[in-house]
Amino acid sequence: MFVAKNWIDYEVIDCSKGEKLERWGKYILCRPDPQVIWQSEKKNPFWKKLNGHYHRSKAGGGDWEFFSLPKQWQISYPLGENGEDSLNFHLKPFAFKHTGIFPEQAVNWEWFYRLIKKEKERREKSGDKTPIKVLNLFAYTGGATLAAAKAGAELTHVDASKGMVSWAKENAEGSGLADSPIRYLVDDCVKFVEREIRRGNLYDGIIMDPPSYGRGPKGEIWKIEDSIYPFLKLSEKILKKDSLFFLLNSYTTGLQAGVMQYMLEELIGKGRNGKVSSDEIGLPVSENGLVLPCGCAARWEKAES
């Protein structure tokens, strides 16, 4: 399993009976999690010291209940071997139980951060001034964008939500990346990739974190089981033959790691010298030493020369 274990400002304290108990900085939240089907005793005292509790409704959706929680606060992630490239995130609870980042994705940030940084150093030593261009699709509030930018890449950040793109800009500013070469676009990801094909633009790396279901800015419907294979096939056309990496994430239980690996081997790996790996993504649980599954990831990376 790919485990995000380097967090300091975030922690899964405990999980039981369909809920997870989390620490976000100094604030304690309780949120529902469909993976938590076990019913261990809630012995940790923080179960009774909540700052926020998201209650799921039987009719769908849900509502937050707050106990002295600010409207917005900040946490950091120590990116890099010694935390030298810290990322700062503005958090706020909003609809569908979200807070603004998916902390399990830190394990992927670390992976492509190392790949980009190594390639950046190689190019500098050889006098190659060609920028490392990375495309982040379904980019949300920009965690992956910031990590790739900290490593030295030029980013194109694409999301269909204007609010999420604005939030990503705030996170970039808070992380000292306001002047970094990041292009932010509010756009439907499929239509954007189609235009990039026509324009002949190519990327060294692509990050793809699609929702299970969604709508584009003009009502375009995305359903991952139906849409992901043709979209991967489309996206391959804008990935350089000597590219660095390709990352595909999924939170859909029906899209297993082995299926994702096969798609990347067939559509991304063919004709490129590299390897594909895939696994569940997880977060360690402090109370019991378990690792909470949080979806899957499939990674293609260029072979070392």
C-alpha positions in Angstrom: 0.0 0.0 0.0 1.1 3.6 -0.7 1.0 5.1 2.8 1.0 8.9 3.5 3.0 8.8 6.7 5.0 12.0 6.8 2.2 14.4 8.0 2.8 16.4 11.2 -0.3 18.8 11.0 -2.7 16.0 10.1 -3.5 12.7 11.8 -6.2 10.0 11.7 -6.6 9.4 15.4 -9.1 6.6 15.3 -11.9 5.2 13.2 -15.0 3.1 14.0 -18.7 2.6 13.1 -18.5 4.4 9.8 -16.6 7.5 11.0 -13.0 8.7 11.3 -11.6 10.9 14.0 -9.1 13.4 12.6 -6.7 16.1 13.8 -6.3 19.0 11.3 -3.7 21.2 13.0 -5.1 21.8 16.4 -8.7 21.1 15.5 -10.5 17.7 15.8 -13.0 16.7 13.2 -15.2 13.6 12.9 -16.3 12.7 9.4 -18.1 9.7 7.8 -16.0 7.2 5.9 -17.7 4.3 4.0 -14.5 2.1 4.4 -14.9 2.0 8.2 -17.3 -0.9 8.6 -15.8 -2.2 11.8 -17.3 -1.3 15.2 -14.4 -1.1 17.7 -15.0 0.8 20.9 -14.5 4.6 20.7 -12.1 4.8 23.7 -10.0 7.7 22.6 -11.0 10.8 24.6 -11.0 13.0 21.4 -14.2 11.4 20.3 -15.8 13.7 23.0 -13.7 16.8 22.2 -14.8 17.6 18.7 -14.5 21.0 16.9 -16.6 19.8 14.0 -18.8 16.8 13.2 -20.2 16.0 9.7 -23.5 14.0 10.0 -24.5 12.1 7.0 -28.2 12.1 6.1 -30.0 8.9 5.2 -31.6 10.8 2.3 -28.1 11.7 0.9 -25.6 14.4 1.7 -25.4 15.7 5.2 -24.6 18.7 7.4 -21.8 20.0 9.6 -22.2 20.6 13.3 -19.6 23.0 14.7 -18.1 23.4 18.2 -15.7 26.4 18.3 -14.2 25.8 14.8 -13.0 28.8 12.8 -14.3 29.5 9.3 -10.8 29.0 7.9 -7.4 27.8 9.3 -4.1 26.6 7.9 -2.0 23.5 8.0 1.4 22.6 6.5 3.0 19.6 4.9 6.8 19.0 5.1 7.6 18.2 1.5 11.0 16.8 0.7 13.5 14.7 2.6 14.0 17.3 5.3 10.7 19.2 4.9 12.6 22.0 3.1 9.7 22.6 0.6 6.8 23.0 3.0 3.3 23.3 1.5 0.7 25.5 3.2 -3.0 24.9 2.8 -6.0 27.0 3.7 -8.7 24.7 5.1 -12.5 25.3 5.6 -15.3 22.8 6.0 -17.7 22.8 3.1 -20.4 20.7 1.4 -20.0 16.9 1.0 -17.8 16.7 4.2 -14.7 18.1 2.5 -12.1 20.4 4.1 -10.0 21.4 1.0 -7.4 18.7 0.7 -7.1 14.9 0.5 -4.2 14.2 2.9 -3.6 10.7 1.6 -2.4 12.2 -1.7 0.8 13.4 0.1 2.3 10.0 -0.7 1.8 10.8 -4.4 3.2 14.3 -4.0 6.4 12.9 -2.6 6.7 10.4 -5.5 6.5 12.8 -8.4 8.3 15.6 -6.4 11.4 13.3 -6.3 11.1 12.4 -10.0 10.8 16.1 -11.1 13.6 17.3 -8.8 16.0 14.6 -10.0 15.2 15.5 -13.7 15.6 19.2 -12.9 19.0 18.6 -11.5 20.0 16.4 -14.5 19.0 19.0 -17.0 20.8 21.8 -15.1 24.0 19.8 -15.0 23.8 19.1 -18.7 23.0 22.7 -19.6 19.5 21.8 -20.8 17.2 24.8 -20.1 14.0 23.0 -21.3 11.3 23.4 -18.7 9.7 20.4 -17.2 6.0 20.8 -18.1 3.4 19.1 -15.9 -0.4 19.0 -16.4 -2.7 18.6 -13.4 -6.2 17.6 -14.4 -9.2 17.7 -12.1 -6.7 19.7 -10.0 -9.1 20.7 -7.1 -7.4 23.1 -4.6 -3.9 22.4 -5.9 -2.0 20.1 -3.6 -0.4 18.2 -6.4 0.2 21.5 -8.3 2.1 23.0 -5.4 4.2 19.8 -4.9 5.2 19.7 -8.6 5.9 23.5 -8.6 8.1 23.2 -5.5 10.2 20.5 -7.4 10.8 23.0 -10.2 8.2 22.2 -12.8 6.0 24.5 -14.9 2.3 23.7 -14.2 -0.9 23.8 -16.0 -3.7 23.5 -13.4 -7.2 22.6 -14.8 -10.4 22.3 -12.9 -14.1 22.9 -13.9 -14.8 24.7 -10.6 -14.0 28.4 -10.5 -14.1 28.3 -6.7 -11.6 25.5 -6.5 -9.2 27.2 -8.9 -9.4 30.4 -6.8 -8.7 28.3 -3.7 -5.7 26.8 -5.4 -4.2 30.2 -6.1 -4.6 31.1 -2.4 -2.7 27.9 -1.4 0.0 28.7 -3.9 0.4 32.2 -2.4 0.5 30.8 1.1 3.2 28.3 0.0 5.5 31.0 -1.5 4.5 30.1 -5.1 2.5 33.1 -6.1 5.1 34.0 -8.8 5.8 30.5 -9.9 5.0 29.4 -13.5 1.6 28.0 -12.9 -1.2 28.5 -15.4 -4.7 28.2 -13.8 -7.6 27.3 -16.1 -11.3 26.9 -15.3 -12.2 24.4 -18.0 -13.7 21.0 -18.7 -10.7 18.6 -18.6 -11.7 16.5 -21.6 -12.3 19.5 -23.8 -9.0 21.0 -22.7 -7.1 17.9 -23.6 -8.8 17.8 -27.0 -7.6 21.4 -27.7 -4.1 20.6 -26.5 -4.0 17.8 -29.0 -5.0 20.2 -31.8 -2.4 22.7 -30.6 0.3 20.1 -30.5 1.3 20.8 -26.9 3.1 18.0 -25.0 3.9 17.4 -21.3 6.6 15.7 -19.3 4.1 14.5 -16.7 0.4 14.3 -16.2 -1.5 14.1 -12.9 -5.1 12.9 -13.2 -7.4 12.8 -10.1 -10.9 12.4 -11.5 -14.1 12.4 -9.5 -16.4 9.4 -9.6 -19.1 11.6 -11.0 -19.1 15.3 -12.0 -20.3 18.0 -14.4 -18.2 20.4 -16.4 -18.8 24.2 -16.5 -21.3 23.7 -19.4 -23.1 20.7 -18.0 -20.7 18.1 -19.4 -21.3 14.8 -17.6 -18.4 12.7 -16.2 -18.9 9.2 -15.0 -15.6 7.5 -14.2 -16.5 3.9 -15.2 -17.6 5.1 -18.6 -15.2 7.9 -19.2 -11.8 7.0 -17.8 -10.6 4.6 -20.5 -11.3 6.9 -23.5 -9.9 9.9 -21.6 -6.7 8.1 -20.8 -6.4 7.2 -24.5 -6.9 10.8 -25.4 -4.5 12.1 -22.7 -1.7 9.8 -23.9 -1.5 11.9 -27.1 -0.2 14.9 -25.1 2.3 13.0 -23.1 5.9 13.1 -24.4 7.4 9.8 -25.5 10.3 10.4 -23.2 8.1 11.7 -20.4 8.8 11.4 -16.7 5.5 10.1 -15.2 1.8 9.6 -15.4 -0.4 9.4 -12.3 -4.0 8.2 -12.1 -6.0 8.3 -8.9 -9.4 6.9 -8.1 -11.7 6.9 -5.1 -14.3 4.7 -6.8 -14.5 1.2 -5.2 -15.3 -0.4 -8.5 -12.1 0.8 -10.1 -9.5 -1.4 -8.5 -5.7 -0.9 -8.5 -5.2 -3.8 -10.8 -7.6 -2.4 -13.4 -5.9 0.9 -13.3 -2.5 -0.7 -13.7 -3.7 -2.6 -16.8 -5.0 0.6 -18.4 -1.8 2.4 -17.8 0.3 -0.5 -19.1 -1.8 -0.7 -22.3 -2.3 3.0 -23.0 0.7 4.8 -21.4 3.5 2.2 -21.1 3.5 1.0 -24.6 6.2 2.7 -26.7 7.8 4.2 -23.6 10.7 2.9 -21.5 9.3 2.7 -18.0 7.3 0.7 -15.5 3.8 0.8 -14.0 2.9 0.2 -10.3 -0.4 0.4 -8.5 -1.8 -0.1 -5.1 -4.3 1.2 -2.5 -3.5 4.6 -0.9 -3.8 4.7 2.9 -3.4 6.8 6.0 -2.0 5.4 9.3 -4.4 5.3 12.3 -2.7 6.3 15.5 -5.0 4.5 17.9 -4.6 1.0 16.6 -1.7 0.9 14.1 -4.0 0.1 11.2 -3.8 1.8 7.8 -7.1 3.2 6.5 -7.6 2.6 2.8 -8.5 5.9 0.9 -8.7 4.8 -2.7 -6.1 3.6 -5.3 -3.4 5.0 -7.5 -1.6 3.8 -10.6 1.8 5.2 -11.5 3.8 5.1 -14.7 7.4 6.3 -14.4 10.3 6.6 -16.8 13.0 4.0 -16.4 16.3 5.2 -14.9 19.0 5.7 -17.5 
